């Protein structure tokens, strides 16, 4: 496989409800990425979107965006891994360029979830409808969070665990407050987070990411070609995907988040990096329990101690593994099909020193994207 | 890119309504392919399905099937190009193996459309909802067929054109009658086809493929590895995808089916073959107009003369370019997300001499798969 780099990125501000259509939003992000790259014609467009068929009656999202971008004749395919769809599109673009089949590939994600009550039941279709019918992503994550509390309550007071979880929201809100494109731009205190209303016990509002509209895009090229298009190409050092048993109840150990572990292991192997070499982590903090479990599964924290990473400060911008540096899913927002492409754009901005008020010092960044309740997990590692 | 071959195939009989669940159907086809290949563990599963979220409330099809097959930890991603989704999954599997990222990849498609009135409106979401709202796949194909008639009526009597279209149905039904897995197993005469009831003028029943349930799977490996798994590996010589402008009205020349032409040109270039070297063609005869336009776009017939290929007999099993050798979408059936994987299985059976009553003499076979009204088109060429 030939090395692959990012030559352009684009993302539009996340809003509760964007007045543009699904197609217009995707085209806007894609056009930004084309302008950023200075590329006129693509070879392929891989698009991600989870809810457009149900909420906007629109399928065929990749062809729609490619056509809207004037990329007539281009390959265009939609890629789906529910809430990790953006990462699946990124991986499709990666494989097409790495294989040599394609020179310039765009991964573009778009989602319009705001202004309707329908998002929650449609999101739940990512769960196993033969054994988990009636569950939602909220109820399922509450269940997993309760398992985590039960597994650790003998050695750690529950209030301490909840304080640990709350730090993830505090960090994300602090970072999102500095990000002009974030949905939630209000910093919150630890007390705010711990006092936020219960959504589905033990999940509180501070543990859950918001429903919103957004679109983001990344253009990949071979690292050799990338040199002609950007002075500072960011290399995509690893791309991987792994899955767990479909229904949570059928997993031997739901708290091990095995798809996260396998996916991270594959990515570390491919990049030749160890967890210690990762400077920051755009984590899938759709629910704080998923962020805690990911830290443990990826080798950034011991089993049962991921919650401590907030308390000891390591997840904050000055810590040893900053998380969600632009606000993460929790504060920047989680327009599901687009989310992972926001993560990718943010990593590129950090590595290029273009992160403005959110800038940290970093030469490697990792992102992880979770589809369903830990079912499908993709890891990508970028570096200079 | 390394050469890629097919090491296993599986498909279940197409039924009006299959009593199995979506997951069970996909797993059954996948298991057949694993047994055919003699492979136990896959590296990746790329799944295609168009309507499961709307008709079965189920998303996350790739993870569901991978889990059902006991392939825990495997990469699993769903791929979508509406009615060409199966071909998009095949291409994803191809790129993953060709790149070297993956050794064994399955493309598996499944669709349950029978027993509901909801399939038609959901299928229409593959059209542009900003400019084509209210159209269905039937109304849009009727419109394109009328354009074709209008473009040619000055030099050919309409009845002659319609007779040409009818031959496509006669051929598909004759071939489907011999295929135990086909949905429609009754041969029809030219008179039957021409007298069939009007669905949406000028489309008659004989011009339209049926709604049904099905699942099919193909396992790919590098051609080097394939030698260890099968005595007669069928090579996947080319895989390509192209798109047209999204809305039919925005195309300069809707009858040129430019995505078909571009996709075929790319595939011929990749394989080093010319149209003359193709022994048979599993064509996307969801509507006979699409089959006629594809023949012209791929270079198998002159512009405006594709309809003659039925009358002069070239599309029949004894002709110089047999089409739909197992009945095609029209008679074998068109369970949309699975259709292209049926096409792939059928080509492999033909090339391996395992086509039974449907056997023709062939060493190369081509398939084309159409998403929307000619919007996204993929071409694959297989050879010994």
Contacts between the chains, C-beta under 8 A, distances in Angstrom:
chain1	res1	chain2	res2	distance
A	1	B	99	5.1
A	1	B	100	5.3
A	1	B	101	6.3
A	21	B	130	6.3
A	23	B	130	6.3
A	44	B	241	7.7
A	50	B	59	7.4
A	53	B	53	6.4
A	53	B	54	6.6
A	53	B	122	7.3
A	53	B	125	5.3
A	54	B	53	6.6
A	54	B	54	7.0
A	56	B	129	6.7
A	57	B	125	5.3
A	57	B	129	5.2
A	57	B	133	7.9
A	58	B	125	5.9
A	58	B	129	4.6
A	59	B	50	7.4
A	59	B	80	7.3
A	59	B	82	5.6
A	59	B	125	4.2
A	59	B	126	4.9
A	60	B	81	7.5
A	60	B	82	5.1
A	60	B	125	7.4
A	60	B	126	4.6
A	60	B	127	7.6
A	60	B	128	8.0
A	60	B	246	7.3
A	60	B	371	6.6
A	60	B	372	5.5
A	60	B	375	6.4
A	60	B	376	7.0
A	62	B	80	7.9
A	62	B	81	7.3
A	62	B	243	7.9
A	62	B	376	7.5
A	63	B	81	7.5
A	63	B	243	4.9
A	63	B	246	5.5
A	63	B	371	7.0
A	63	B	372	6.7
A	63	B	375	4.8
A	63	B	376	4.9
A	64	B	128	6.7
A	64	B	246	5.1
A	66	B	243	5.5
A	67	B	243	6.9
A	67	B	244	7.7
A	67	B	245	5.1
A	67	B	246	3.7
A	67	B	247	7.8
A	67	B	250	7.7
A	67	B	375	8.0
A	68	B	246	7.3
A	71	B	243	8.0
A	72	B	243	7.2
A	72	B	244	6.9
A	72	B	245	5.9
A	72	B	258	7.8
A	73	B	242	5.4
A	73	B	243	6.7
A	73	B	244	7.7
A	73	B	258	6.9
A	73	B	259	7.2
A	73	B	262	5.0
A	74	B	242	7.3
A	74	B	243	5.9
A	75	B	240	7.5
A	75	B	241	4.0
A	75	B	242	6.5
A	75	B	243	7.1
A	76	B	81	7.8
A	76	B	241	7.2
A	76	B	243	4.6
A	76	B	376	6.2
A	77	B	79	6.2
A	77	B	80	7.2
A	77	B	81	5.4
A	77	B	88	4.7
A	77	B	91	7.2
A	77	B	92	7.6
A	77	B	241	6.4
A	77	B	376	7.5
A	78	B	79	7.3
A	78	B	80	4.0
A	78	B	81	6.6
A	78	B	88	7.9
A	79	B	77	6.2
A	79	B	78	7.3
A	79	B	79	5.9
A	79	B	80	7.3
A	79	B	92	7.9
A	80	B	59	7.3
A	80	B	62	7.9
A	80	B	77	7.2
A	80	B	78	4.0
A	80	B	79	7.3
A	80	B	80	5.9
A	81	B	60	7.5
A	81	B	62	7.3
A	81	B	63	7.5
A	81	B	76	7.8
A	81	B	77	5.4
A	81	B	78	6.7
A	82	B	59	5.6
A	82	B	60	5.1
A	88	B	77	4.7
A	88	B	78	7.9
A	91	B	77	7.3
A	92	B	77	7.5
A	92	B	79	7.9
A	92	B	92	6.5
A	92	B	95	7.8
A	95	B	92	7.8
A	95	B	95	4.9
A	95	B	96	5.6
A	95	B	99	5.2
A	95	B	101	5.9
A	96	B	95	5.6
A	98	B	99	5.1
A	98	B	101	6.9
A	99	B	1	5.2
A	99	B	95	5.2
A	99	B	98	5.1
A	99	B	99	3.5
A	99	B	100	7.8
A	99	B	101	7.9
A	100	B	1	5.3
A	100	B	99	7.8
A	101	B	1	6.3
A	101	B	95	5.9
A	101	B	98	6.9
A	101	B	99	7.9
A	122	B	53	7.3
A	125	B	53	5.3
A	125	B	57	5.3
A	125	B	58	5.9
A	125	B	59	4.2
A	125	B	60	7.4
A	126	B	59	4.9
A	126	B	60	4.6
A	127	B	60	7.6
A	128	B	60	8.0
A	128	B	64	6.8
A	129	B	56	6.8
A	129	B	57	5.2
A	129	B	58	4.7
A	130	B	21	6.3
A	130	B	23	6.3
A	133	B	57	7.9
A	239	B	101	8.0
A	240	B	75	7.5
A	241	B	44	7.7
A	241	B	75	4.0
A	241	B	76	7.2
A	241	B	77	6.4
A	242	B	73	5.4
A	242	B	74	7.3
A	242	B	75	6.5
A	243	B	62	7.9
A	243	B	63	4.9
A	243	B	66	5.5
A	243	B	67	6.9
A	243	B	71	7.9
A	243	B	72	7.2
A	243	B	73	6.7
A	243	B	74	5.9
A	243	B	75	7.1
A	243	B	76	4.6
A	244	B	67	7.8
A	244	B	72	6.9
A	244	B	73	7.7
A	245	B	67	5.1
A	245	B	72	5.9
A	246	B	60	7.3
A	246	B	63	5.5
A	246	B	64	5.1
A	246	B	66	8.0
A	246	B	67	3.7
A	246	B	68	7.3
A	247	B	67	7.8
A	250	B	67	7.7
A	258	B	72	7.8
A	258	B	73	6.9
A	259	B	73	7.3
A	262	B	73	5.0
A	371	B	60	6.6
A	371	B	63	7.0
A	372	B	60	5.5
A	372	B	63	6.7
A	375	B	60	6.5
A	375	B	63	4.8
A	375	B	67	8.0
A	376	B	60	7.0
A	376	B	62	7.5
A	376	B	63	4.9
A	376	B	76	6.1
A	376	B	77	7.5
